[in-house]
Amino acid sequence: MSSTTSRVPSLSGWAMFAAIWLIIAGSFNVVEGITAIHKGNYVVNEFLFSSQDFWGWVLLIFGILQLVAGFMVFSGNPSGNMLGICVAAFALFIWFFFLFVAPIGALIALVINGIVIYGLSLGSNTEF
């Protein structure tokens, strides 16, 4: 009998935080996107590109990308780290523009997305 050892990647604490945060933020963005798409026909507002449906689809796709990145990081896939960094960098860029509209919320989002980028750039504890 031969025993095979499987290499289960172990995440650092920072990578674990980043993966959890990506899944939480992705879940919120998916729900918010679905809600915006559903309510887009009932709410009459002036948005950029004049449609709440458009922003609902953007949030939905962005949330799905965050969820995929979070689960890929949990599974130990190195591509998940890169996807998570890209998604967090995009969120960092977008939240910067909300700095004067909602300063406290934007600062919290900027800090958390910076920590996510830091945690994902550290990677896992295993060497590939």
C-alpha positions in Angstrom: 0.0 0.0 0.0 1.3 3.3 -0.9 0.1 6.4 0.7 -0.2 9.6 -1.4 0.1 12.9 0.3 -2.0 15.7 -1.1 -0.6 19.2 -0.9 -3.3 21.2 0.7 -2.3 24.9 0.7 -2.4 26.7 4.0 -3.4 30.3 3.9 -1.8 33.0 5.9 -4.0 35.0 8.2 -3.9 38.0 5.8 -4.9 35.8 2.8 -7.7 34.3 4.9 -9.0 37.8 5.8 -8.8 38.8 2.1 -10.7 35.7 1.0 -13.4 36.2 3.6 -13.7 39.8 2.8 -14.0 39.1 -1.0 -16.8 36.6 -0.3 -18.6 39.0 2.0 -18.3 42.0 -0.3 -19.1 39.9 -3.4 -22.3 38.6 -1.7 -23.4 42.1 -0.8 -22.7 43.3 -4.4 -24.6 40.4 -5.9 -27.7 41.2 -3.8 -27.4 44.9 -4.5 -27.0 44.3 -8.2 -30.0 42.0 -8.4 -32.0 44.6 -6.4 -31.0 47.4 -8.7 -31.9 45.4 -11.8 -35.2 44.5 -10.3 -36.1 48.0 -9.1 -34.6 49.8 -12.1 -38.0 49.8 -13.9 -39.8 51.4 -10.9 -37.3 54.1 -9.8 -36.9 57.2 -12.0 -33.6 58.8 -11.3 -30.9 60.4 -13.3 -27.8 58.2 -13.3 -24.7 58.2 -15.4 -25.6 56.3 -18.5 -29.3 57.1 -17.5 -30.1 53.6 -16.3 -30.2 52.0 -12.9 -30.3 48.7 -14.8 -26.8 49.4 -16.1 -25.3 49.9 -12.6 -27.2 46.9 -11.4 -25.5 44.7 -14.0 -22.1 46.2 -13.2 -22.6 45.5 -9.5 -23.8 41.9 -10.3 -20.9 41.1 -12.5 -18.4 42.7 -10.1 -19.9 40.8 -7.2 -19.6 37.5 -9.0 -16.0 38.3 -9.8 -15.4 39.0 -6.1 -17.1 35.7 -5.1 -15.1 33.7 -7.7 -11.8 35.3 -6.5 -12.6 34.6 -2.8 -13.4 31.0 -3.4 -10.3 30.6 -5.6 -8.1 32.0 -2.9 -9.7 29.6 -0.4 -8.9 26.7 -2.8 -5.3 27.7 -3.0 -5.4 28.7 -6.6 -2.6 31.3 -7.3 -4.8 32.8 -10.1 -7.3 33.6 -7.3 -4.7 35.9 -5.7 -4.2 37.8 -8.9 -8.0 38.1 -9.7 -8.6 39.2 -6.1 -5.9 41.9 -6.4 -7.3 43.1 -9.6 -10.9 43.2 -8.2 -9.7 45.0 -5.0 -7.6 47.5 -7.0 -10.7 48.3 -9.1 -12.8 48.7 -6.0 -10.1 50.9 -4.5 -10.1 53.1 -7.6 -13.9 53.4 -7.6 -14.2 54.1 -3.8 -11.7 56.9 -4.2 -14.3 58.9 -6.1 -16.8 58.6 -3.3 -14.3 60.1 -0.8 -16.1 63.5 -0.8 -19.6 62.1 -1.0 -19.4 59.6 1.8 -16.0 60.2 3.5 -16.3 57.7 6.4 -17.6 54.9 4.4 -15.1 55.6 1.6 -12.2 55.7 4.0 -13.2 52.4 5.5 -13.6 50.8 2.0 -10.2 52.2 0.9 -8.5 50.8 4.0 -10.1 47.4 3.7 -9.4 47.1 0.0 -5.8 48.1 0.7 -5.6 45.3 3.3 -7.1 42.8 0.9 -4.4 43.7 -1.7 -1.7 43.4 0.9 -3.1 40.1 2.1 -3.3 38.6 -1.4 0.1 39.9 -2.4 1.6 37.9 0.5 0.0 34.7 -0.8 -0.1 31.4 1.0 2.3 29.8 3.4 3.3 27.0 1.0 5.9 27.2 -1.7 5.0 26.1 -5.2 
